[in-house]
């Protein structure tokens, strides 16, 4: 793996430069943002503290009024007073009526002392007599609903009994919300009730911004008033140990809470957070402007940095990466940039021109060496067979078989004519197969009745270029190692077209002999050369070397023993065109 590919992104100069700029700028931006948020927090705390004092003051007044009503009810129903107790004790109708009239006038007169109170009611259970006293006139339907609710509540013995301090409980009567307090003496009951609107009346005059509201909630943190507003804004009423909290979905509201000490209810002030922030000093807005301007100019600065530094550097790195993958024609084009990068690009391009020229010279020298080696390898085949051929003619001359001598001499002429011109890189497949036939004819004359053969090749492959002597070498190897004086062998050459990862041909040479020895077959399948008893490499190594020089990895040879006959089999697969390495030889 090259150095350019092994470098990690965080080790690049571009990353370090970007990180340095961020390290310098981000603390300043962070400080500005912190200062802004801190100022917002201070304003919220100040607003919350102000409204908290106001809300606690009004809640204290409400509790004082409710406490006064509690004290009055306790006095009327107390041990030292017979105002309520006598209603359950008198027996005659006249005495009951006189006591009822007395209590009625007393409550009518005293109700004016409690502005928060909306009404008293008295109920004597054994007489099922209900008396209602209002501070203001009520609609008949509302008065009847209150009377029905109270009498059913008392008869069902489900009178709400709060703690000693929170005696005022919330009830829902019809569409209205009320807080009631009931005391009992014998079977006589005295109670007082307050509308929820009456509790909020003193706070209605306060200014809480355009969307600010005061909400009355029960002791379960459920809104009693402004329910639709709470649901629409997505506000959650809850207990919070802090003096305030923010709630809301699309728009945030500052929530301030005060709890009653006399009733099971609490008040919430809801103020739009945007209204609060409108009161921020101009300095805070100026800080926001500075922050936004800084955030806007950071991308502009980075854009300029990239245009003037990162882009030309990236082009140089891209060119170097292309070169590392083998594209030596890549050059750096920087265009309009700084002087330093122009100098760097010019030096790089000059260096690449020199390297490419040197590579061309080296490549040409390698090609010449490979041509020389190929010619030497091909010539290595000639002396070996030349001696065998002279030996055959000599033996025929000894027996004076002139017809065979003439036939043998003609075959040898054709054979050596092909052989002596085979110092070229490639020949036609048809010429190579004809040369192999001549060789086989010579061997049949040498070993009559011991050799049979056939060559199967499609006519459309006759013009395919192949290295010379590539078929004849393996045929000669089979005859040399498989032919014996005792047995007859059959030798077959099969040519086929292979459409596998490109256009290729397959040449298979097989015989019916005993096959490759196990140790030799292992060496050949492993791609290692095999030497004879004299320490010389065999013709197989010669062919392997030539194929490697001509085709690199595009050609292959497979060695095996045939499953049916047990004889040796060699399969050569090579390209049908010259667009691989051999095209440059």
N, C-alpha and C positions, 0 to 999 in steps of 0.2 A: 504494500500500500504506500502511495506517495505521501510526501510530507504535507502537501496541500490538502489531501483527503483526510489525513489523520488529525489535522488541527481541529480542535473543538471550537464552537461558535464563541464561547465566552473568553477564549484566548486571543481573539482577533483584535486588531487595532481599532477597527470600527466600533466594536462593542465597548472597548475600554474608553474611547473618546466620548461615546454617547453616555456611558455611565458617569464619566467625570463631569459632564455638563449637568446631568441630573443631580449629582451630589452637590454641585454649587447652587443650583437654582431651587431645588425642591425644599431645602430648609427655609428659604425666604418665603416661598409660597405657603409652606406649612405654618410659618409664624403668622403671616397675614390672615390665613384662614382661622387659626386658633384665636387670634385677637378678635376677629369678627364674631366667631361663635361665642367667645367669652363675653363680648359686649351684649350679644343677644341674650345670653343667659342672665346677665346682670339686669337687663331691662325686664326680663320675664320675672325675675325674683322681686324686683322693686314693685312691678305692677301687682304681682300676686300678694305681696305683703300689704300693699295699700288696700286692695279689695278684701283681703282676709280680715283686716281690722274692721272695715266697714261691715262685712258680713257678720262677724262675731258680735259687733255692737247691736245690729238689728236682731240677731238671734237672741242676744241677752235681753233685749226689750220684750221680744215675744215670750221668752221663758218667764220673765217677770210678770207679764200679763196673765199667762196661764197659771203661774204659781199663785197670783192673787185670786183667780177664780177657784183654784183648788182650796185655798184657805177659806174662801167664802162658803163653798159647798160643805167643807168639813165643819164650819161653824154652825150652819143651818141644821146639819145632820148630826152634830156632836152630842156628847153626853149632857152637857149643860144647857142644851136647847131642846125645846119641845115642839119647834115649828114643824118638823117633818115627822117625828115620832108620834105626835098626837093624831095624825091622819090614820094611823093603823091601830090606835088605841080607843078612840071615841066610838060609842056604839050607836047613839041616836043619829038620825039623818040630819037633824037640825044642827047638832054640835059639829058633825062632819062638814056640813056646808059652811058654817061659820069659820071653821079652821081653814078650810080650803080657800075661802074668799080672803082671809087674812094672809095666807101664804102667797096667794096670787098677787095681791097688791104689794106685798113685800118684794117679791121677785121682779115685778114690773118696775118698781122704784129703784131697786138696786142694780138692775141690768145695765142701767145707764152709766154706772161707775166703771164698767169694763168695756172699753171700745172694741177690743178684739173679739168679744163674745157675740155670737149670733142668736143664741137662744138658750132658755132653760126648758126642762120638761119634768113633770112629776107624774108618777104612775103608782096607783094603789092596786096591788094585785088582787086582793080578795073582793074588791069592788069592781075590778077591771075598769078603773076610771083613769083617764089620761088627760093631763092638762099641759098645754104648750104656751110658753111665753117667748115672744120674738122681740129682738131689738128693732127690727125693721119688718115691714109687711112682706109676706111671702105669698107666692102663687099658691092657689089651693092644691094643685097637684103635688107640688113639692112638700107642702105641709102634711098632706095625707100620706105621702111616701115615707116621710120621717117618722110619723106616728106609727104606721104599720110596721116599719123596720124595728123600732124600739120595742113595741109591745111583743112582737114575735121573738125578739132577742131575749127579753126578760122571761117570757113564758117557756122558752126552750132551755132556760138556765144556762145560757152561753154568753153571759155578760163578760166582755173582755176585761181582764184584771191585769193591769200592767204592774211593773215593779213599783216600789214605794216612790221612786222619783219620776218614772215615765208612766204616768197614769193616762195620758191622752193617747188613744189608739185610733188608727186609721180604719175607716169603714167606707164601703162603696154602696151608695144608696141611689138606685136608678142610674142616671148619667153623671151624678155629682159625687164629689169626694169630700168626706167630712172627718173631723176628729172629735171624738166624744169621750166624756168622763162621767161615770155613773157610780153613785154611792148608795148603799142600802141600809135602811133601818127598819127592822121587822119585815113587813111585806110592802113597805113604802120605799120608792126609789126616787132619788133626785139626781138629775143629770144635766150636763151642759154640752153644747156642741158648737163647733166652729167650722165654717167653710174653709176649704183649702185656699180659695182666692183671698179670703180675709187675712190669711197668714202672709201672703205675698204682697198685699196692698202697700205696706210701707216701703217695699223695695222697688216698686214699679217706677218710682220717680227718679231712681238713680240711672246714670248714663253708663252703659256697658259697651259702647261702640255700636256700629251699625247692625251687626248680627248678634250682639251679646244678649243673653237671656238669663233669667233666674228660674231655676227648676226646683220644684218640691218633689222629694222622693221619700218612700217609706223606709223602714229599717232594714229592708232586704235589698236596698239600692235600686229599687225599681221606680222609674219616673211616674209621678202622679200627674204632673202638668207637663205641657209641651211634649207629649209622647211622640207625635208625628215628627217634630223637629229633631228629636234625639235619634229616631230611626233613620231619617233621611240623611243626616250627617254622619251616621255610623259612630256615634259617641257612646262610650261605655262608662257608666257611673259605677264607681267602686270606692273602696277605702284605700287611701294611700298615706303612708307615714309621713311623707313630705307635705309641705304646705300646698303644693299644686302638682299637677301632672298634665300631659298633653294627650288628647284623644281625638279621633276623627279619621275618616277614610281619605276623601279627596282634600278636604280642608281641615287643618288642625285647630283645635280649640284649647285654650288654657282653662283647666278645670280647678275651681277652688271650692272647698267643702267646709260646712259648719254643721255640727250635730246638736240637736235640741237635748236639753237635760230634763225637760218636763214631758215631752211627747215622743212617740215612736216615729219620728220623721227627721229629715235633714234637708238642708238647703245647699244647692250647687249654683255657683255663678259660672257661666260659660261665656268666654270672651274669645273672639276670633284672633288667632295668632298673627294674622296679617295686620289687623288693627293695632296690635301692640307694637309690631315692628315699624309701623308708620311713625312711631314716636322716637325712633332711633336718631341720634345726632347725625348731622351731616358728615362728621368725621368717619363714622362707620360706613356710610354709603361710599365715601371716598375710598375707604379701604377695599370695599367690594370692587370698585372700579379698578383700582390698582391690581387686585388679584386677577380679575377677568382680563385686563390688558396683558398682564404677565403670561397668563395661560394662552392668550392668543399669539403673543410674540414668540413663545417657545417653539411652536411648530414652524413659524416663519424662519426663526434662527436655525432650526434643524434643517429646513429646506435649503437654506443658503449653504449650510455646512455640507450637506450631501452633494449639492451641485458643485461646490468648489473643492471638496476633499474626497468624499466617500465615492462619488460616481467615477472619477478618474482612477481612484485606487481600485474600485471594483472591476473596472475594465482591464487593468493590469493583471489583477488576480484571475479574472476569467481567461485571459490569454495564457497565463501560466498554467492554469488547470487544463486547458485544451492541449497545450504542449505536453503536459504530463501524461495525457491519454494517448499520445502518438500523433496528434495533428500538428506537424512541424510547419505547416503553412500559415498558422495563425499569427496575426500581427496586431499591435495595439494602435487603435485610432482614438485619440483623445480629443480632437477638435479644439475648441476654445477653452483653455484651462490655464493654470498658473505655469510659470516658467519651469519650476522644479519638476512638475509632472511631464511637461513637454520633453525635458532633458531625459527623464527616466524612460519615457516611451521611445524616444529616438535611440537611446542606448540599447534598450531591449530589442527593438526591431533590427538594429545593426548586428547584435549578437546572434539573433536567430538566423539572419542571412548567412553569417559565417558558419554557424552550426549546420544549416541545411546544405551548404556547399560541401562541408567536410563529410556529412553523411552520404551525399551522393557519390563522392570519391570513394569512401569506404565501401559502399554498397556495390559499386562497379567492380572494385577489387575483389569483393567476395564472390560476385557472379563469375568473374574470370577464373577464380580458384575452383569454384564448383564445376565449371565447364571442363577444366583440366582433370578434376577428379572423376567426373563422369566418363570422360574418354579413357582414362586409365582403367576404370572398372570394366568398361566394355572390352578393352583390349586384353584384359586378364582372361577372358573366356577363349580367345583365339588359340593360343599355344596348346592348351590342354586338348582341345578337340583335333587340332592339326596333327598331333602325334598319333592319335587313335586312327585318324583317316589314312595316314601313310601306312600304318600297320595293316589296315584292311586291304589296301591295294597290293601290298607286298604278299600277303597270304594268297590273294586271288592269282597273282602272277606265278606263284609257286605251283599252283595246280593247273595253270595254263587255261583258265576259264576266261577266254577273251570276251565272250558276250557279257559276262557279269562284270569284267573289267571295264568294258565300254559303258555299261549301265551305271556302274559305280562311279566312273570318272565323270560322267555327265551330271550325276547327282552332286558330286563334290564341286564341280564347276559352279553349279547354281548356288550351292551352299556357301562357298567361299566368296562368290561375287556379292551375295547379300551381306556376308559377314564383314567384308572389307569396306563396304560403304555404310556400315552401321555405326560409324562414329558420329552420326547425327543424333539429335536429342529425341526425335520421334519418327516413327514410321507408321504407315497405314496398318490397321489390324489385318487386312487381307494379305499384305506382304509378310507380316510376321507369321501368320498361319501357314502360308505357302512355304516359307523357310522351315517351319516345324515339320511339314510333310516331307520335304526333302531330307531332313535329318532322320525322320522315322524310316524312310525308304533305305537310307544308308545302313541303319541299324538292323533292318529286316534282312538285308543282304549279308550282314555280319552274323546275325543269329537267325538263320532260317528256321521256320516252324516253331520259334520260341516267343514270338511277339505278334500280337494283334492290336489294332488301334482304330479309333474313329475320332473325328473332329466335328462337333456340332456348333455352327455359328450362323445366326440369322444374316441374310444378305444385306439388310438395311444398316448393319453395323460395320460393314466392310471398310468404310472411309474413316472410322474413328481413329484418332492418333493415339498410339501407345508407345512406351519405351521399347527399343529394339531388344530382341533376345529374351524378353521377359517370360514368354511362354516356353520357348525352346530350353531355357535354363532349367525349369522345373521338370520338363519332359526328360531331359538328359539326367537329372538327379534321380528320377524314378527308375530309369533303365539301369543306372549305375548301381542302385541299392536294392532294387526289387527283382531284377532279372537274374535267373540262375540257369544252369545247364540242365537241371532236372525238370523244372516246371515251366509251363507256358504262362505268360502274364498278358493281361489285357490293359491297355492304357487309353483313357478317354479324356478329351478336352471339350468343355461345355462353356459356351459364351452366352450371356443373357443380359438384358437391359434391366437396370434397377432404378426405380423412381423413389429414392429415399434421401431426403434432405438435399435435393438437387439431382441433376442428371448424371448417372453413373452406370458403369458396366461391371459385370461380375465374370471373372475368368476362373473356372474350376478345373484343376488337373488332378485326376485320381487314377490309381492303379489297383490291380487285384493281388498285389504282393502281400508280404507279412506286415506291412505298416511300419510306422515310426517306433523305435524302441521307447520304452516308457520314460527313461531318463532324458533322451533326446527330445521327446515331445514336450516334456515339462520345460526344458530350456527354451525351446522355440516359442511355446505359448507365453512364456514370461518375457519374450522380446530380447533374449540374450543370444549371442552368436554361438555357434557350435563349431568346434575345431576337429579336424581329422587326426589320425594318429601321428602325423608329422608336424602338428602344431599349426596347420594352415586352416584358415577359415573356409567354409564351404561356399558353393555358389549361391546358397540361400541367403547368406549374409550379404553377398554382392547385390542381389536383387533388392533386399530390404534397404540397403544403403542408398541405392539409386532412387527408389520410390520416395524415400525421405527427402532427398535433395530436390526431387522434381515437384513433389506435391505437399511437402510438410506433413500436416496431420490429416489431409484430405483423402489419403489412400490408406488401405489396411490390408493385412495378410492374416488369414486364419489357418492354423494347422490342426489336423485331427486325423483320426483313423476312422474309416468309413464303418458305419454300424452293420451294413449288410455283408460287405466283402472282407472287411478287416484290413483292407489296404490303406496306403497313405493317401490323404486328400489335402490339397492346398487350394484355398479360395482367395483370390485377389479382387478387391473392389477399388475402383479408381474413377476419377471424373472423366467425362467424355469431352470436356472442352479444355482450353489452355489458358483460362482466365485466372488460375491460381499462380503459385510461385513460378511454375515452369514457363509462364509467359514471358518472364523477364530474363530467362536464361539464354 
